[in-house]
Amino acid sequence: MSALGRAAPAIGVDRLQPGDHAFLAFADDEERWTILSVFTRQGFARDEKVFLNVDTAASAAEVAARVAGEAAAGALDSGQLVVSAAPRFAPGEFDAQRMVDTARQRIDAVVGEGYSGLRSASEMSLALAPVDRLDQAVEFEVALHQGVFAGQRNRRYTALCQWDTRRFGGEPAMRAAREVHPVTILSRAGTLEVALIAGGIRLTGDSDLSTRAEFTAALRALAGRPEATLVLDITDLSFLDAYSAGAVLRLAAGLPASRRLKVRCRAAHRRILHALGARSLRQLSIVTARL
């Protein structure tokens, strides 16, 4: 899937950084479990406490096994993983600011327990948050962002807000909630998103056999731009296969001496490009992000 021209492209859940406030729209249960599994395991790797608020009839142990595998029982027993399907507040008792204050207190408590931070995924369904009006969920999203994420980034808290498109896909509230979040998560692996940036394009998701056509079209569009220096930003690309890396080098090699290709990437991408001969291309420059 390609979203050429989208200002803020979605990223893979593996690219979430501490302090991100992210939005996920999922369309089936398999998508949700896959995302939550990566989200949870990354939290463990960062020594964070993970809180999952999931709209499901499954038990906490079943949810934990689904998202954490063999580490599930130990994570539940130690308290590093908390699973809940309980309503977040009762009808008639909505108080967005109180909920934000509770989030702040929870962050402080988690750090006090010795964790590096809190990672929380909440399903914004009526079953979990039986609000009197759906727009109250948006009110909470706005209050949470302004109270915890706006201004100086709070790297002790990472939040993933999930909306089920089967229930809320046509609701204005869901569209409004998406706009609150500075980060949007791709709901499926094997997806490539393309966005225009100054001087070039930004790619997120996966570049492999399943997205080869989209990747090829993106490079073709980049090559057709008029700038003397073309910019290809793959910093948040979750996966770059060797064929795609080779295509980037072929694009650079085909540029006239008066033009250049600047690739912004992570160290892992740079190693692939160098292994394929990037150092020999005068038209190519590589800028590595510090992440």
FENTALIN-V445005 format. One line per field, one symbol per residue. ss: DSSP state (@ for helix, = for strand, . for the rest). psi: psi as a letter, one per 40 degrees, with the letter a starting at -180 (. if undefined). burial: I if it has 24 or more other ideal C-beta (glycine too) atoms within 12 Angstrom, else O. A space follows every 50 residues. Layout:
ss=???
psi=???
burial=???
This chain:
ss=..........=.@@@.....======..@@@@@@@@@@@@@@@@@...== ===......@@@@@@@@@@@@@@@@@@@..====...........@@@@@ @@@@@@@@@@@@.....======...........@@@@@@@@@@@@@@@. ......========@@@@...@@@@@@@@@..===......======..= =======.@@@@@@@@@@@@@@@.....=====...====.@@@@@@@@@ @@@......======.@@@@@@@@@..@@@...=====...
psi=hifhehdgiiiideehiheihihhhieidddddddddddddddddefihh hhhhgieiiddddddddebdeddddddeedhhhieiidiihefhgddddd ddddddddddddeeieahhhhhhfidddggidideddddddddddddddi bhhgeehhhhhhhheddedehdddddddddhehhhheiifhhihihiheb ihhibhhaddeddddddddddddeieidhihhhfdehdhhiddddddddd dddeiideiihhhhaidddddddddefddehdehihhhih.
burial=OIIOOOOIIIIIIIIIIIIIIIIIIIOOOOIIIIIIIIIIIIIIOIOIII IIIIIIOOOIOOIIOIIIOOOIOOIIOOOIIIIIOOOIOOOOOIOIOOII OIIOOIIOOIOOOOIIIIIIIIIIIIOIIOIOOIOIIIIIIIIIIOIIIO OOOIOIIIIIIIIIIOOIOOIOIIOOIIOIIIIIIIIIIIIIIIIIIOOI IIIIIIIOOOIOOIIIOIIOOIIOIOOOIIIIIIIIIIIIIOOIIIIIII IIOOIOOOIIIIIIIIOOIIOIIOOIOIOOIOIIIIOOOOO
